[in-house]
Amino acid sequence: MTIPYKLDLHVPINVITSFKISDYDVYARRFIESWVKFWPKNIRLTVYYDGGKLPKDIIKEKNITYVSLDKNT
């Protein structure tokens, strides 16, 4: 199968996702682990989260940004 267009990789790409802290161990941890393993390092991931503080063992990578949606964090 051929793609009728070319993806311009000179334009920054940012993927956005979100989760509640209570769902981190349910699915978010696996999603982030998969992101690190399979996605190119030049594509950014912005993670919006709410419901508390990030776990101490949160995955940290240069191309991942975490943004709290809680008012007091």
N, C-alpha and C positions, 0 to 999 in steps of 0.2 A: 504494500500500500504506500502510495506517495502522498505527501502532504502538499497541498497547493499553495502554501505560503512558507516563508522562512521566518524563524523565530530570531528576532534581533537581540542577541545576547549582550549588546552594548547598552541596552536600557536596563536599569536595575529592576530586578523582580523581587517582590516581597509578598509572601504568602501569609495570610492572617488566620488565626484560629483562636478559640477561647475554651475555657473550662472552669468549673467550680473546683476549689481546692478539695472538696469532699470526693470529687470524681478523679482525682489525680491517680490513685492506685487502681481505679476501675478501668480507665482507658487512656488517660492523658500521658502517663509515663511511657506506655507502649508506643503511642503516637510519636512522642519526642525521640525515643530510642530509634524508631524506624526512620524518622527524619534524618537523624545524624548518620545513620548507616547508608541510606539510599539516595538522598538528595544531594545535588552538587553544592559545594561549599560557597559558590558565588550567588546562590539564591538565599535570600534572607527569610527568616520566620519570625513573625511578631505574635506573641502569645498574650492574650488578654485573660486575666484570671480574677476571680472574686471569691469571697468567703473566707478570707484569712491570709496568713503569710505563706510564702512558698516553703515547701519542705526543705530541710537542710541538705538533702541529697539530690536536689534538682540538677538536671543536666545543664551544664554551662558550656556553650560554644560561642565563638566569635560571631557567628551568623544567626544567633537566636537572641531575641530581646523579649523580656517579660515586662508586662505593664499591668499594674494593679488597677482594678475598677472600684476598689473600696475607697471610701472617702478619707479614712484615717491612716492609710499606709503609703 
